[in-house]
Amino acid sequence: MSATTSTERQRPSDETPPRPAAPTVSRRRRARRPYLLAVPAVLLCVGILYPFFVGVGYTVYNFSASNPQPDFVGLKNFTDVFSSSQFWDSVTVTGTFAVVATAVETVLGVGVALLLYRSSLLGRIFERVLIVPLMVAPILAAIMWKLLLLPEVGWIRPIVEAFGFTGYSGTDDPFWAFFWSIVVDAWIYTPFVAIIALAGLRSLPNSPFEAAAVDGASWWLTFRRLTLPMLWPYVLVAVIFRLMDSLKMFDIIFGLTNGGPGGATTTIQINAYLESISYARYSKGITYMFVLWAVVYVISMFLVRYLRKVQTRSAGV
């Protein structure tokens, strides 16, 4: 009797409600999901490409404030730009600024990363302070430095004269205007290169360096033969970002020197601003910007292909 009772207790009750069936997704809904996920990307592309192609269309018209009903002029804007000595002067300034600024920031950034790689209390504190310049808007940094560089009341003049440079005139001199533009750009963006290089250093394997230490290799030999080749893909990423940004530089130079004196710091971006805003020749200004876009695109494609080769070589493929 007891056995029968225990058996009945172990049997599942007939009154237990059945489990609800798992919700099923129809095949049509599953087929729509990729398209729904692609909608934000499509809207973003349309928002970027539409004004781009509208701007390209304006390059073949003579649209300006004095000519609100533009006429089709073909490639006249391009011929005017390429035949202008002002354009080629701005190309020289843009290329020189981009190369010098990128080189200075790369060397300083890698040096700072090597110093921070040695873990110490001072290094950990400085690592957190390092990103402060990146948190400052470039135009605000340019205005701040412009006040510091004033020859009458600025704090930079005594420092410059202490190194034997007499007759300091701030950004009124072509050499000093270009020099301080490089300094301000390096002050803001060297931490960017240092952060990328530091991340690369911390991702490198330890075994090659331990083997080099056992063999008695010097610091310079280890850096030249091991650290730099393995770190080069990370450095190249920073170089690509900084070179592309330096070619398009506007806010720092315009806030610091307004492109002067005498065109010493007038880049292609500033020329485009002057043509479009100051002179109200909109088609001419857009032509400057389209030429700059083409240059940046070609250089970036070349550097990205080179980066892929470096990554493949460093991976041992």
Contacts in CASP RR format, 6 or more apart in sequence:
PFRMAT RR
TARGET T0000
AUTHOR 0000-0000-0000
METHOD contacts of the structure
MODEL  1
MSATTSTERQRPSDETPPRPAAPTVSRRRRARRPYLLAVPAVLLCVGILY
PFFVGVGYTVYNFSASNPQPDFVGLKNFTDVFSSSQFWDSVTVTGTFAVV
ATAVETVLGVGVALLLYRSSLLGRIFERVLIVPLMVAPILAAIMWKLLLL
PEVGWIRPIVEAFGFTGYSGTDDPFWAFFWSIVVDAWIYTPFVAIIALAG
LRSLPNSPFEAAAVDGASWWLTFRRLTLPMLWPYVLVAVIFRLMDSLKMF
DIIFGLTNGGPGGATTTIQINAYLESISYARYSKGITYMFVLWAVVYVIS
MFLVRYLRKVQTRSAGV
55 286 0 8 1.000
55 290 0 8 1.000
56 286 0 8 1.000
56 290 0 8 1.000
58 70 0 8 1.000
58 282 0 8 1.000
58 283 0 8 1.000
58 286 0 8 1.000
59 77 0 8 1.000
59 78 0 8 1.000
59 283 0 8 1.000
59 286 0 8 1.000
59 287 0 8 1.000
59 290 0 8 1.000
60 72 0 8 1.000
60 73 0 8 1.000
60 74 0 8 1.000
60 75 0 8 1.000
60 77 0 8 1.000
61 70 0 8 1.000
61 71 0 8 1.000
61 72 0 8 1.000
61 73 0 8 1.000
61 283 0 8 1.000
62 70 0 8 1.000
62 71 0 8 1.000
62 73 0 8 1.000
62 76 0 8 1.000
62 77 0 8 1.000
62 283 0 8 1.000
63 70 0 8 1.000
63 282 0 8 1.000
63 283 0 8 1.000
64 70 0 8 1.000
64 280 0 8 1.000
64 281 0 8 1.000
64 282 0 8 1.000
64 283 0 8 1.000
64 284 0 8 1.000
65 280 0 8 1.000
65 281 0 8 1.000
65 282 0 8 1.000
66 280 0 8 1.000
70 283 0 8 1.000
73 283 0 8 1.000
77 283 0 8 1.000
77 284 0 8 1.000
77 287 0 8 1.000
78 287 0 8 1.000
78 291 0 8 1.000
80 284 0 8 1.000
80 287 0 8 1.000
81 87 0 8 1.000
81 284 0 8 1.000
81 287 0 8 1.000
81 288 0 8 1.000
81 291 0 8 1.000
86 266 0 8 1.000
86 271 0 8 1.000
87 268 0 8 1.000
87 271 0 8 1.000
87 288 0 8 1.000
89 263 0 8 1.000
89 266 0 8 1.000
90 266 0 8 1.000
90 267 0 8 1.000
90 268 0 8 1.000
90 270 0 8 1.000
90 271 0 8 1.000
91 268 0 8 1.000
93 178 0 8 1.000
93 263 0 8 1.000
93 264 0 8 1.000
93 265 0 8 1.000
93 266 0 8 1.000
93 267 0 8 1.000
94 247 0 8 1.000
94 249 0 8 1.000
94 267 0 8 1.000
94 268 0 8 1.000
94 269 0 8 1.000
94 292 0 8 1.000
95 247 0 8 1.000
96 178 0 8 1.000
97 178 0 8 1.000
97 181 0 8 1.000
97 182 0 8 1.000
97 185 0 8 1.000
97 246 0 8 1.000
97 249 0 8 1.000
97 253 0 8 1.000
97 265 0 8 1.000
97 267 0 8 1.000
98 243 0 8 1.000
98 246 0 8 1.000
98 247 0 8 1.000
98 249 0 8 1.000
99 243 0 8 1.000
100 182 0 8 1.000
101 182 0 8 1.000
101 185 0 8 1.000
101 186 0 8 1.000
101 189 0 8 1.000
101 242 0 8 1.000
101 246 0 8 1.000
101 249 0 8 1.000
102 239 0 8 1.000
102 242 0 8 1.000
102 243 0 8 1.000
102 246 0 8 1.000
104 182 0 8 1.000
104 186 0 8 1.000
104 190 0 8 1.000
105 185 0 8 1.000
105 186 0 8 1.000
105 189 0 8 1.000
105 190 0 8 1.000
105 192 0 8 1.000
105 193 0 8 1.000
105 242 0 8 1.000
106 193 0 8 1.000
106 235 0 8 1.000
106 238 0 8 1.000
106 239 0 8 1.000
106 242 0 8 1.000
108 186 0 8 1.000
108 190 0 8 1.000
108 193 0 8 1.000
108 194 0 8 1.000
109 190 0 8 1.000
109 191 0 8 1.000
109 193 0 8 1.000
109 194 0 8 1.000
109 197 0 8 1.000
110 193 0 8 1.000
110 194 0 8 1.000
110 197 0 8 1.000
110 231 0 8 1.000
110 235 0 8 1.000
111 194 0 8 1.000
111 197 0 8 1.000
112 130 0 8 1.000
112 190 0 8 1.000
112 191 0 8 1.000
112 194 0 8 1.000
112 197 0 8 1.000
112 198 0 8 1.000
113 193 0 8 1.000
113 194 0 8 1.000
113 195 0 8 1.000
113 197 0 8 1.000
113 198 0 8 1.000
113 201 0 8 1.000
114 197 0 8 1.000
114 201 0 8 1.000
114 223 0 8 1.000
115 123 0 8 1.000
116 123 0 8 1.000
116 126 0 8 1.000
116 127 0 8 1.000
116 130 0 8 1.000
116 194 0 8 1.000
116 198 0 8 1.000
117 198 0 8 1.000
117 201 0 8 1.000
117 202 0 8 1.000
127 198 0 8 1.000
130 191 0 8 1.000
130 194 0 8 1.000
130 195 0 8 1.000
131 191 0 8 1.000
131 195 0 8 1.000
132 191 0 8 1.000
133 141 0 8 1.000
133 187 0 8 1.000
133 188 0 8 1.000
133 189 0 8 1.000
133 190 0 8 1.000
133 191 0 8 1.000
134 188 0 8 1.000
134 189 0 8 1.000
134 191 0 8 1.000
134 192 0 8 1.000
136 144 0 8 1.000
136 188 0 8 1.000
138 188 0 8 1.000
138 251 0 8 1.000
138 252 0 8 1.000
139 251 0 8 1.000
139 252 0 8 1.000
139 254 0 8 1.000
139 255 0 8 1.000
141 184 0 8 1.000
141 187 0 8 1.000
141 188 0 8 1.000
141 252 0 8 1.000
142 184 0 8 1.000
142 251 0 8 1.000
142 252 0 8 1.000
142 253 0 8 1.000
142 254 0 8 1.000
142 255 0 8 1.000
142 256 0 8 1.000
143 255 0 8 1.000
145 180 0 8 1.000
145 183 0 8 1.000
145 184 0 8 1.000
145 187 0 8 1.000
145 256 0 8 1.000
146 171 0 8 1.000
146 255 0 8 1.000
146 256 0 8 1.000
147 154 0 8 1.000
148 154 0 8 1.000
148 155 0 8 1.000
148 156 0 8 1.000
149 156 0 8 1.000
149 170 0 8 1.000
149 171 0 8 1.000
149 180 0 8 1.000
149 256 0 8 1.000
150 170 0 8 1.000
151 157 0 8 1.000
151 168 0 8 1.000
151 169 0 8 1.000
151 170 0 8 1.000
151 172 0 8 1.000
156 170 0 8 1.000
157 168 0 8 1.000
157 170 0 8 1.000
160 168 0 8 1.000
161 167 0 8 1.000
161 168 0 8 1.000
168 176 0 8 1.000
169 176 0 8 1.000
170 176 0 8 1.000
170 177 0 8 1.000
170 180 0 8 1.000
171 177 0 8 1.000
171 180 0 8 1.000
171 256 0 8 1.000
171 257 0 8 1.000
171 260 0 8 1.000
171 261 0 8 1.000
172 261 0 8 1.000
173 261 0 8 1.000
174 260 0 8 1.000
174 261 0 8 1.000
174 262 0 8 1.000
174 263 0 8 1.000
174 264 0 8 1.000
175 264 0 8 1.000
177 256 0 8 1.000
177 257 0 8 1.000
177 259 0 8 1.000
177 260 0 8 1.000
177 261 0 8 1.000
177 264 0 8 1.000
177 265 0 8 1.000
178 264 0 8 1.000
178 265 0 8 1.000
180 256 0 8 1.000
180 257 0 8 1.000
181 252 0 8 1.000
181 253 0 8 1.000
181 256 0 8 1.000
181 257 0 8 1.000
181 265 0 8 1.000
184 252 0 8 1.000
184 256 0 8 1.000
185 246 0 8 1.000
185 249 0 8 1.000
185 252 0 8 1.000
188 252 0 8 1.000
189 242 0 8 1.000
189 245 0 8 1.000
192 238 0 8 1.000
192 241 0 8 1.000
192 242 0 8 1.000
193 235 0 8 1.000
193 238 0 8 1.000
193 242 0 8 1.000
196 234 0 8 1.000
196 235 0 8 1.000
196 237 0 8 1.000
196 238 0 8 1.000
197 231 0 8 1.000
197 234 0 8 1.000
197 235 0 8 1.000
197 238 0 8 1.000
199 234 0 8 1.000
200 231 0 8 1.000
200 234 0 8 1.000
201 227 0 8 1.000
201 231 0 8 1.000
203 234 0 8 1.000
204 227 0 8 1.000
204 230 0 8 1.000
204 231 0 8 1.000
208 226 0 8 1.000
208 230 0 8 1.000
209 222 0 8 1.000
209 226 0 8 1.000
209 227 0 8 1.000
212 221 0 8 1.000
212 222 0 8 1.000
212 225 0 8 1.000
212 226 0 8 1.000
213 222 0 8 1.000
217 225 0 8 1.000
229 314 0 8 1.000
230 314 0 8 1.000
232 310 0 8 1.000
232 314 0 8 1.000
233 307 0 8 1.000
233 310 0 8 1.000
233 311 0 8 1.000
233 314 0 8 1.000
236 303 0 8 1.000
236 306 0 8 1.000
236 307 0 8 1.000
236 310 0 8 1.000
237 307 0 8 1.000
239 303 0 8 1.000
240 300 0 8 1.000
240 303 0 8 1.000
240 304 0 8 1.000
240 307 0 8 1.000
243 299 0 8 1.000
243 303 0 8 1.000
244 296 0 8 1.000
244 299 0 8 1.000
244 300 0 8 1.000
247 292 0 8 1.000
247 295 0 8 1.000
247 296 0 8 1.000
247 299 0 8 1.000
248 269 0 8 1.000
248 292 0 8 1.000
248 296 0 8 1.000
249 267 0 8 1.000
249 269 0 8 1.000
250 267 0 8 1.000
250 269 0 8 1.000
250 270 0 8 1.000
250 273 0 8 1.000
253 259 0 8 1.000
253 265 0 8 1.000
253 267 0 8 1.000
253 269 0 8 1.000
253 270 0 8 1.000
254 270 0 8 1.000
254 273 0 8 1.000
256 265 0 8 1.000
257 264 0 8 1.000
257 265 0 8 1.000
259 265 0 8 1.000
259 266 0 8 1.000
259 267 0 8 1.000
259 270 0 8 1.000
260 266 0 8 1.000
266 274 0 8 1.000
268 288 0 8 1.000
268 289 0 8 1.000
268 291 0 8 1.000
268 292 0 8 1.000
269 289 0 8 1.000
269 292 0 8 1.000
271 285 0 8 1.000
271 288 0 8 1.000
272 285 0 8 1.000
272 286 0 8 1.000
272 288 0 8 1.000
272 289 0 8 1.000
272 292 0 8 1.000
275 281 0 8 1.000
275 284 0 8 1.000
275 285 0 8 1.000
275 288 0 8 1.000
276 282 0 8 1.000
276 284 0 8 1.000
276 285 0 8 1.000
276 286 0 8 1.000
END
